[in-house]
Amino acid sequence: MPRIIAIGDVHGCADEFEELLEALELGPKDRVIQLGDLINRGPDSHRCIELARQYRVESILGNHELRLLNARNQNKPGLLKDYDLPTIRQLSADDWTYLQGMPKFIYDAASETVLVHGGFLPGSPWQTQDVELITRIQVIDKKGRPAKRSDAPDAPPWADSWPGKPFVIYGHTPRPKVLERPGSIGIDTGCVYGGHLTAYCLNDQSLTEVRAQKAYAHSKRLPDPV
C-alpha cells in the first residue's frame, strides 16, 4: 500500500536529509511531503532542493522560503536576514522554480489530514488562513492571537487547543521530541540544532529519525546540541 510520509524541517542539512530518505526505503508510489523550511541555516540548501527533486518530494512553503520569495518577487532585499545571503548565493534558477511551486498546505481528503509548516489558529476556517499566519504560528497569546514562542514564552502551543478534523501534521517549532496531541503532531525535532530529522508515516503513525551529524546553528530555546 502506498504510504504518505511527512518530513520535518530540514534547514539545509543535506546529509541528514539524504540519510533519512534512504532509510525510508521508498516505493515508487509512496508520497513524501516535506513540511517547509527545507532551506536556510544549515550548510547546503541547494543540495537539499536537488534531493527533493531526485526523490520526488513535495515541499510545503515554510517561513524561510516565504521570506526569500517575498524579497525576490517584491524586490525588497531589506526583508532578508544575514543567514539568507549564503543560501541565495547557492540557489540556481531551477531551485528558485522549485521554491516558487511550493503550496501553502497539502490536504489529504481520504485521511482528513492537512500538512502545513507552522499550524493554524483554532476557531477560524483553516482553509482561508493567511500564509503569513500558517507559516509562523507557534503559540496563542493571552489575547487569543497567533504568536511566536519568543514573543509569548509562557503561552500554550496552538496545538493544545486544536480540536482535530482535520488532523494536522506540522513542523516549524523545534523541540527535542515530537509533540503529539489528539488532533495534531509536530515533527520538527531540531536537526539543524544538533537534534534529529524526523519522518512521520501517516498510514501507521510510525516515526523514522536520523541524528544530526553536528549542530549547524544555535537555538536560544533548545539545548546545544538538542
N, C-alpha and C positions, 0 to 999 in steps of 0.2 A: 504494500500500500504506500503510495507517495506520501512523503512527510512535508509538513510545514515547519520550518526551523527558523527561529529568530536569533540574531546575534547582537550582543550589546555593543557599547561604544568602543570602537577600535582606536580612534585618535592617532592614526599614523603608525601604529605598531604592526608593521607588515609581517615580521617574522612570526609573531604570535597569531596573526590572522591566518596566515598560510598553514601553520601547525593545526589550528582549530579546524579549518576547512578539510584538511587531510584526515583528521581524527573522526570527523563526522561520516566518512565513507559514503559520500553522497551517491545516490542513484540518479539516473537520467531524468526521472520525473519528480524528484524532490524539489521543493521550492524553498529557497533561502532568502530571508529578508533581514537586512542589517538595519538597525534601528536609528541610524543617524550618528553624526559626529564620527564619520568614517575617517576624517582627516584632522590635521592640526595637533599640536603639542608633541606628538611622537616624531620619530626620525624620518619616515618615508611615506608621505601621503600619496605621492604619485604611484608607488608600487601597490599601495592598498587599493587604489582605483583599478589598476591593472588586474589585480587578483579578483576583484569584484566582477570585472568583465569576463575574465577567464572562467570563473566558476558560475557565471550567470546569476550573480547575486543581485537582488533588487535592494536598493538602499533608499531609506526614507530621509527626508530633509531634517537635519539637526540644526541647532542654533549656530554652530560653527560654519556649516555650509551656507546657511541663510545670510550670515553677516558678509561672507566673501562674495556671494552672489549680489547682494544689495550694493556693496561697494563697487563692484564691477558694472552692474547694469545701470546704476544711477550715477556713475562717475563720481563717487564720494569716497575718496581714499581716506578721509578722516574717520570713517567708520572702523577702519582696521586697527587691530591690536599688534603689538610688536611681534608676537609669535605667528601672526598670519603671514608675515612677509617671506620667511623661508618656504612656507607652503606654496605661496603664489609663484615663487621662482621655480618650483618643481613642476607645476602643472602644465600639461600640454593642452593643445586645442581639444583633443579627444577627452581629456579629463574634464575640461570645462563643460563639454557637451553632456558628459555623464552627470555632473552636478546639476546642470540645468534641468535634467529629466527627472530629478527626484520628486516624488509625490509628498504631500504633507502628512499623509497617513495611508495605510492599506487596511481595508476591511474584508474579512473572510465571512461571508454570509452563512456558510454551512455550519461553522462553529460559533457564530455570533461573537467574533473576536476582532478587535481593532488593534493594529500595531502602530505605534506613534513614538516620537522621540521623547518628549517631555511628559505629556499627560493631558488631562482635561480638567476643567473647572466643574465640579459637580453642581447640578441644579439647572444647567442650561444645555440646550441641544449640542451634543458633541460634534455633530457633522458640520456645524456652521461656526465653530470657534476659530478665532483668528490665528493665523500661522505663527505670529509672534508669541501668542499665549501658549500654544500647544508645544512649541519647541523650547520654552523656557520655564514653564511652571514646575515648581518643586514642592512648595508648601502653600497653605492657605492662612493668611494673616488674621488678626483679630477682627478685622472689618469684613472678612469673607472674600478678600481679594487674592488673586494669584500672586505669588512672590517667590523670590529666590531664598534659599536657606540662609545665605549670608545677610540678607536684609531682614529676615524674621527668624532668628536662630531658635526660638522657642516654639515656633508654630508647627502644627502637625502636618505630615505629608498629605498631599491632596488625595492619595490613595486610601487614607484612613476613612474617608467619607464617601468614597466612590461606591455606588450600590451594585455595580455589575450590570450586565446586559446593556452594552456589550462588555465582555471580558477584555481587559486592556493589558497588552504586553508593551513595556516601555523601557527606556534607558535613561540617560541624561543625569540622573542623581547618583553619583558614585557612592558605593557602600562596600564594606568588606565582604558582605554576603548578599545574596538576592533577598529582596523584600517581598514576601508573599502575603497577600490579602485575599479575602474571598472573591473579590471582583477584579483582581489585577496581580501582576508580578513585575517587579522591577529588576532588570538583569544587568545593570551597569555595575560591575564589580572592580572598577578602578584599574584596568590593565595598565594604562599609561602611568599610573602612580605606583606601579610595582605590585599590583594585585593580580587579578585573573581576567581573562577574556572568556565570557560565558555564552553558551548557546542553550536555547530552550526549545524543546520539541513539543509542539502543540498537540500532536497526536497522543502521546503517552505521558506528557508532563515531565519528561526526563531532562536532566541538565548534563551538559558536557562542558568541561572547563580546561583551559590551559593556563599555566602560571606565566606571568610576565618574566622575561629574561632579566629585566632590571627596571628600576624606576626612572622613567624618562622625564618626568615632571614632578613638581611638588604640590601637594594639596594642603591647605590650611585646616581642612576639616577631617582629614584622614591620617592615620599613622604613616610613617615614611620608612620602608615601603608598607603597603597595605598588608 
